[in-house]
Amino acid sequence: MQSEHVRVLIVGSGPAGYTAAIYTARAGLEPVVLAGLMSGGQLMITTDVENYPGYPEAVTGPAMMEDFQKQAERFGAKLFFEDATRVDLSKRPFTVETDDRRFTADALIVATGASAKWLGLESETRLQNRGVSACATCDGALFKDKPMAVVGGGDTAMEEALFLTRFATKVSVIHRRDQLRASKIMQERALAHDKIEFLWSSAVEEVLGDDFVTGIRVGDLKKGESRELPVEALFVAIGHQPNTELFQEQLDLDEQGYVQVAAGTTRSSVEGVFACGDCADKVYRQAVTAAGTGCMAAIDAERWLAEQGIE
């Protein structure tokens, strides 16, 4: 396998990776992007995006990512729709391999994103983007004046439930335990809200509906009984998993697997490696913030390369 040397290699696509590609390409750094077999990130399973600046009309996630891709390619970014399978960050230049090729790179930008954890139900998969979502901020407003449900018991689930009260007639929180895992203040806010009801020791058994969600079947884990709950949206808030397995023992990751970066920057624990987007962000997880950190990573990488005398 022959190696190709590049100044900047970007692993991952989506808003972060493509924005990093746009900025590094415009800087004349001729970036190579390993966009992955499933390019575009979580937006590829998102229907209408209404909260991204510059799109006054709703745009589908795949259409937006196609725009990002075309813009990156317009400035000369070179894309390979292959997954990175091995990396060596122990020395510079860094080495990254796919099944078909090997690259060495002076600087590396990690933009591998994160994946929402799902319940694993066939009906959940079938009705994703048809009432089933993992992002209340993204999709909550689409179901204004409708009953909704949230699955989960941590801070994220409480944040989602509280956010949805702005739009929903009622929010049903379904949790497997008989007490919440969320922080005390988040528990207090959710428990005190008159639009939120809790279904304790319960689990979603099936999402109901043919073309769109019309309800869910919820099982009581203590009584062994089931009942149907009429809702038009189900938000799964049981966590996200950063796609950082490739970088274990090579970069400093937190206990959840997110790449740790220096405050206010995208610099990782390895000099010359920068991380952006949802693989390093467990707080905001929005397309616009991912794009913003993609810009930061590109600028950080460009300045670092200049410091090394690599223009």
Buried (B, 14 or more C-beta within 10 A) or exposed (E): EEEEEBBBBBBBBBBBBBBBBBBBBBBEBBBBBBBBEEBBBBBBBBBBBEBBEEBEEEBBBBEBBBBBBEBBBEBBBBBBEBBBEEBEBEEBBBBBBBEEBEBBBBBBBBBBBBBBBBBEBEBBEEBBBBBBBBBBBBBBBBBEEBBBBBBBBBBBBBBBBBBBBEBBBBBBBBBBEEEBBBEEEBBEBBEEBEBBBBBBBBBBBBBBBEEEBBBBBBBBBEEEEEEEBBBBBBBBBBBBEBBBEBBEEBBEBEEEBBBEBEEEBBBBBBEBBBBBBBBBBBEEBBBEBBBBBBBBBBBBBBEBBEEEEBE
